[in-house]
């Protein structure tokens, strides 16, 4: 009898330790690092589901963490809230965060970002065939719209998602696409920006007193 599909993303020890999971993480790292390197003056935080392979991420300007029990370890060992001052980072990467802590991690990422900073959320494409393969497969994933709504509730402005990963076989091209091919890529990345609230200008005196005089 086939395994019952779960509405949760697969746990890191199960799916990401397999060949398919490692391949998808590597593709996402390659694509995201190019974006981070294009913003060289800004520090970043990267929270991944499993430890990165040796040399997979540059240590300069960045802090890499992965779950460790109820906290995180990597460049430092800590819990939430992270021991970093507010508004100190230009970029935050949440690579397949657990659903149970997603809102907490999004809010923490928003706190750490400077105005104009970006949060990159890596998630699974619910329509990608790769999710049916490998250890711990046959799971369901939230839609891209659900991720975007949770980011918007935190006050972040979302850009259109980019779809990354193999369509089916692991040897396929690792590019990012949008459009008709999006339904086949294994994962997606949602970019959300922290924007300053625009100050409201004071109302004109004659408007505050009532109707404006006729011209």
N, C-alpha and C positions, 0 to 999 in steps of 0.2 A: 504494500500500500504506500503511495507517495507521502512524503513528509508534509505536515500541515504548514502552510505559509504563515509567516509571522509579519506583523505590521511594523516591527522594529528592525533597525539595521543590524546586521550580524555583528557579534562581538569580535573584538580585535583578536583574542587568542584563537578564534575558530577560523574566520574567513581571511583576515589579513596576514595570517601566518602561512597561508597557502600560496601557490604559484600565481594564481589569478589576482589575489589581493596585493601581493608584492609588486606585480607588474603595473597594476592600476596606480598604486601609490607612487611608483617611480615616474610614470607618465605625468602625473599631477605635479610632482616636484620639478621636473624638467620645465614644464610650461610656466609654473608660478615663479620659479627662480629667475626666469628671463624678465618677468614683470617687476620683480623686486630689484633686480640689478639696474633697471631703467630708472629707479628712484634712489640713486646712490647716497644721497645725503640723509636718508631717513633710517632710523632703527626699526626693527621688526620683531614680532613674537610669532612663533609657529608652534601650534599644539597639534600633534599627530596621534593616531591611535596606537602606534607601536614605535619602538626606538628606530631611529634612522640608521641605515647602514653606514659604516665608517666612511667619512668624507663625503657623504651624500649632500650635506648642507654646509655652506660656509659659516664659520664661527663668528666672523667679524660682523659687527653691527646687528647681530641677531641673537635671540634666545630661543632655543629649541626645547620643548617639553613633551612628555608623553605621560599617560596615566600610570599611577603607582598606588594601588589601593584606593583610598579616598582622596588622595592628593596627586601631585605631579612630581616628576623628577626629570633631570636632564642637565641643563646649565646650572640650575639650582634645584633644591628639593623644597617644595612648598605646597600650600593648599590655596583655596580661594577665600578671600580675595588675594590676588597675586601681590607679592611685595614690591610693587612698582608704583611710582607716582602717577597721578592722573595726567593725561595729555602729554605722554612722553614718547609715544610711538607713532611712526608714519604708516605702518602696515601691521595687520593681525591676520594670521592664517589659522582657520579652524578646519582641520582636515578630518572629515567624518567624525564630528563630535557625537558623544552618546546622547540619545534623545532625552534622557532623564535630566541632563545638565545643560541642555542646549540654551535655554533662555538665560540661565545664569552666566554661561560663557559669552553669549552675545552681549549682555549688559556689561560684563567685565571688559570685553573688547572695546565697546563704545567708550567706556570710561578712560581707557588707556590711550585711545587715539587722539591725535591733535586734530584741530579743525582742518578738514580737507584730507584727513587720513582715510585709509581704505581697509575694510574687512573683507577677506576672501573666504567664503564658505564652500568647502568641497563636500559634495553629497553624491549619492547614487542616482543614476537615471532609472526611474521605475520602469521604463520601457526597454532598457538595454538587455539583450539576451545573455550577456555574460553573467548576470546574477543567478542564472540557472545552473552554473557550472562550478565545480570545485567543492572543497570541504565547507559544510555549513550553507550550501546553496538552497534554492527554492525559498526565497524570502521576498517580501514586498517592501517597497520604499515609498516614503511620502512624495507627493508631487512637488515640482519646482515651485508652483504657486504657494504651497504651504510654507516652504522655506522662506520665500520672499515676504510673506505676510508676517512671519515672526521677526524678520529683520526690520520691516517697516514699523512694527509696533515698538521697537527699541529706538525709533527716531532716525534710522539710517535710510538712505536713498539708494534703491537697487538699480543696477544696470541690467540689460538683457543677459541671460545666462549663456555661458560658453560650454559646449559639450566636448568632453575629452575621453580618450581611451579607445580600446579596440572595439570593433563592431561585434566580432565573434572570436576569431583566432588571435592568440597572443602575439603573433608575429606581424600583425597589421600596423599600419601607420598610426603614430601617436599624436596626430595633430588635433587642434580644437576646431569645432565647426558649429555653425548655427544653420537653421533652415531645414530642408527636408531630411538631412542625414541625422538630425538630432535624436530621432527616435531609436537609433541603433547604437549610439555610443554608450560606453559602460558607466560613465560618470559625468558630472557637471560641476562647474565652478560659478558661484554667484558672487559678483562684486557689489559691495555696498559702501557708500561714502558717508562720512560724518560731516555734515554741513552746519555752519553757524546759523542760528536763527536770525532772520533779518530784523533789525530794529524798526519798530513802527514809528513813523514821524508823528508829531503832535498834530491834532486836528486844527484846522484854521479857526480863528477866534469867532468869525461870524457863523461858522458851522456849529460850533459848540453852543452858541446862543440861540440857534434856531435855523430857519431856512436862510439860504444864501440870498443876498440882495440881487435884484434883477440887474442885468448888464446894461 
